[in-house]
Amino acid sequence: MRFLSTRGDAPPLDFKRVVLSGLAPDGGLYMPERWPSLPAALMGDFARMSFAEVAAAVLAPFAGGELSEKSILAMAARAFGAFDAPDVAPLRALGGDDHLLELFHGPTLAFKDIAMRMLAEFYGWALEGAWRGKTIIGATSGDTGGAAVDAFAGSAKAEIFMLHPKGRVSDVQRRMMTTVDAANIVNLAIDGTFDDCQRIVKTLFGEERLKSRLDLGGVNSINFVRLAVQTVYYFTATAALGRAASFVVPTGNFGDVFAGYCARRMGLAANRFGVAVNSNDIMRRALTTGVYEPAATTPTSSPSMDIQVASNFERLIFETAGRDAMIASALMRGFERTGRLIIPMHMLEAMKADFSAERASEGEIFAKIRSVNATTGILVDPHTAVGFVALDKLRNSGAISGPAICLATAHPAKFPDAVKAASGVHPGLPARYADLMAREERMIAAPADAGAVCDIILERSIFA
Ligand SMILES: *Cc1c(COP(=O)(O)O)cnc(C)c1O
């Protein structure tokens, strides 16, 4: 399979190169040249297959002739062996038509582990025999960082510089990154927002001082391979349910919910995709008014969704433009110039055919954590609660009817203060994290300035 840039002005890449790449050189994002189509008979077998087996079957078409399904299965078995639920992403019935897809059973207790651990396996394969290691520069709104640090710690072929917005991630999220003692991991606490971190990373990928001395790589959700891995649980959840459902997805960078859309393009039977956002509601405004325009970022109790520039939206633009890179590129360049994108009417209609968005206020999120706990005994984290609030609204408006699957994107113990304040119950961390709050932290403070971060990377890199 070859992969093309959404902006049409970068050479196509094979799977191995897409594994290792961040942004395309023309500023676009990579997409598969065409959508693989999974045979109905194969999808019928998914209910009887393990998560790793489904992953190998779903990912094999993307890896084309470069990697056999058998090799991918071995990688998946290693990647998902570290999960504390044997079926990796269990589907839990909540009564009526509602279901919860638990995606937080990985090492750092958020859904990001699923794709990140698989990406680290693909990195290991892609870098076999490479003479120089990869320098991964990433930005995290909280959970990507922990997942990446866990998945890559100790790797001889990759080092990580992970930028997080100082004071805007939870203590547990920060400690999962900063307490890992490995020479190839550097955490940077940036004096700014997640959008600042993301902008700095984008700038660094174009920085000559770095490009001339280091081999840069990305692991943010702009990496297509992460999205491909995330399609897997849409397939396993639908197979476990035994019929088509609507999915409600707590959304920040528009990666996870877009993975659902990718799964549908590959043959998944699904109804609607609910885009659930917190007060940082750029995606709700875009999908209802047709104007995609960032506002100031507001810190909330669901920090992994405190995002105003939803990078993966460019991929939906590309798809709804009929995969015309000229149109996608003109729209995105206009957006970069003016800070505003007016979605052409026919594209907006196409988006609305698959996606409906709703937002949850802080008051609604806290009330939902409390009511879910009171009625089901289940504790949900604030991100997952955003999904439940959105599901209510989507059912009320008629956008969703019939079976619905809410994605539980993080373990409640990652956000103990908010969960305790809302429900009165303190969510305990799994035993392996019993001493997390006592472990020593390592991080470097830096201003929200690409030049300053570049200096730190050159000074600290083990490959420079
Ligand atoms: C990253 C994250 C999200 C948002 O996912 P996107 O792919 O950025 O839309 C939601 N919830 C949690 C807990 C996350 O870590």
The ligand as an SDF file (V2000), in Angstrom:
LIG
                    3D

 15 15  0  0  0  0  0  0  0  0999 V2000
   -6.3920   11.7510   23.5560 C   0  0  0  0  0  0  0  0  0  0  0  0
   -7.6100   11.5820   24.3550 C   0  0  0  0  0  0  0  0  0  0  0  0
   -8.8790   11.8960   23.8550 C   0  0  0  0  0  0  0  0  0  0  0  0
   -9.0720   12.5620   22.5240 C   0  0  0  0  0  0  0  0  0  0  0  0
   -8.7240   11.7350   21.4360 O   0  0  0  0  0  0  0  0  0  0  0  0
   -8.4420   12.3970   20.0050 P   0  0  0  0  0  0  0  0  0  0  0  0
   -7.9440   11.2850   19.1770 O   0  0  0  0  0  0  0  0  0  0  0  0
   -7.4060   13.4570   20.2360 O   0  0  0  0  0  0  0  0  0  0  0  0
   -9.7270   12.9960   19.5270 O   0  0  0  0  0  0  0  0  0  0  0  0
   -9.9820   11.6200   24.6410 C   0  0  0  0  0  0  0  0  0  0  0  0
   -9.8590   11.0760   25.8640 N   0  0  0  0  0  0  0  0  0  0  0  0
   -8.6580   10.7610   26.3850 C   0  0  0  0  0  0  0  0  0  0  0  0
   -8.5950   10.1950   27.7500 C   0  0  0  0  0  0  0  0  0  0  0  0
   -7.4950   11.0030   25.6510 C   0  0  0  0  0  0  0  0  0  0  0  0
   -6.3000   10.6860   26.1700 O   0  0  0  0  0  0  0  0  0  0  0  0
  1  2  1  0
  2  3  1  0
  2 14  2  0
  3  4  1  0
  3 10  2  0
  4  5  1  0
  5  6  1  0
  6  7  2  0
  6  8  1  0
  6  9  1  0
 10 11  1  0
 11 12  2  0
 12 13  1  0
 12 14  1  0
 14 15  1  0
M  END
$$$$
